[in-house]
Amino acid sequence: MKKFVFTLERMLAYQEQNLEKEKGVLGRVTAERDRLEEDKRDKELKIHHIQEDIGQRQMQGTTVFILKGCYSILEGTRIQLEEIETELARAQARVEKQRRIVTEASQEVKKLEKLKEKQLEEYRHDEAKEQQDLIIEHVAGAFVRNGVS
């Protein structure tokens, strides 16, 4: 019997390659989202420190000019935080979209792998049947040659 050949091997290889590519994209968008989350935490921490600094300066007594500068820095940091949060929401949406793409690509690969396994099982069954037929033919031929009594 000839060697097993999966008829859709090239399609399976293509789908596996596509899956790896999409996983790479997912890794990149996830890393970008993680970087934005870290930036967000940094800005929140900076805002907290600025607020503490303003509170200390007010208790110690300071000029209106210095407080105005502190509030200006605080407002600028809040604006940056809002921009980061907006970008973070977009990044999260990209991550979710890419996860769906990876899931679909993974399902395509699994379908082809199951089909390959089914074809291999059929091949093994046919091979076993062919071996059984050869044995039966050989035994029957031996009976005929030796004469059945």
N, C-alpha and C positions, 0 to 999 in steps of 0.2 A: 504494500500500500504506500502511496506517496506521502511525503511529509506534510504535516498540518500547516496550512497557510490561512491566516485570518484575512478575509476578503476586504475588510475595512481598516487594515493596519495603518495605512497612510492617513486616513481620517482620524484615527485614534491618536497618532503621533501629532497631528496638527492640533487637535483639541487639547492634548496635554501641554503642548508648547503655548497655546493660547492661555490655558489656565495659569501657567507659570508667569506669563507676561502680566496677566491681570492681578495676580498675587503681588507682583512687584509694584504695580501701580497702587494697590491697596496699601502696601507698606509705606510708600512715599506720602500718600495723602494722610495716612494715620500719623506719620512722623510730623507732618506739617500741623495737624490738629493738636498733637501733643505739645509742639513748640508754642502754639498760640495759647494753650492752656497754661503753660509755664509763664508766658508773658503776662497773661491775665493775673496770675497769682502775684507776680512781681509788682504789677501796677497797684493791685489791691493793698499789698504790703507797703508800698511807697505812700499811698494815700493815707494809710493808718499812721505811718511815721510823721507825715506832714501834719496831720490833725493833732497828734501828740505834741509836736513842736509848736504849733500855734497855741495850744492850750498852755504849755509851759511859758511861752513868751507873754501871753496875756496875764498869767498869774504873776510873773516877774515884773511886768510893766515894760512896755516897749512902744515904739512910735507907730503911728498909723501907717506911715510909709512902709515900714518893714512888714506889718501885718497884711497890708495890701499886696505886697510882693509874695508873701506866703500863700495868700488866697488865690493869687494869680497862678502860681505854680500848682496849687491844688486843683484849680479848675482845668488847667491844661492836662494834668494827669488824668482827671476824670474823663475828659474828651478822648484822650488816647485809649482809656479803658473801654469806653463805649465803642470806639472803632475796632478794638481787638475783639470785643464781644460779638460785634456784627460779623467780622471775618471768621470768628470761631464758629458761629452758627452756620455760615456757608461751608466751612471746612467739615463740620459734622455732617451736613447734608451730602457732601461729596463722598465722605467715608461710607455713609449708609448706602448711597447709590453704588459705590464700588463693591461693597459687600454683596449686594444683590447680584452684580455682574459676576463676581467670583463664585457665588453659590450656583448660579446658572451654568457657568463653565464647568464647575465641578460635577454637576448633575449630568452634563453631556458626556464627560469622561467616564463617569460611573455607568451610564447607559451602554456606552461602547464596550467597556470592560466586561459588563454582564453578558452582552451579546457575544463577545469573544469567548468567554467562559462557556457559554451555552454551545457555541460552535465546536469548541474543543471537546466538550462532553459528548456531543454527537459524533465527532471524529473518533473518539476513543471507543464509543459504543460500536460504530461501524467497523473499526479495526478489530475489536473483540469478536464481532460477528463473523468477519472475514477469517480470522484465525480458527474459529469454531468450525466454519464451513470447510476449511482446509483439512482440519483434523478428521472431520466426518468423511470427507472425500478419501483421505489416506486410509482410514480404517476400512471403509467400504471397498476400496481397491485391494487391500490386503485380503479381505474375505473372498473377493472374487478370484484373486490369483491363487489362493490356497484352497479354494473350493469350500463351500459351506456344506457341512454335513448334518 
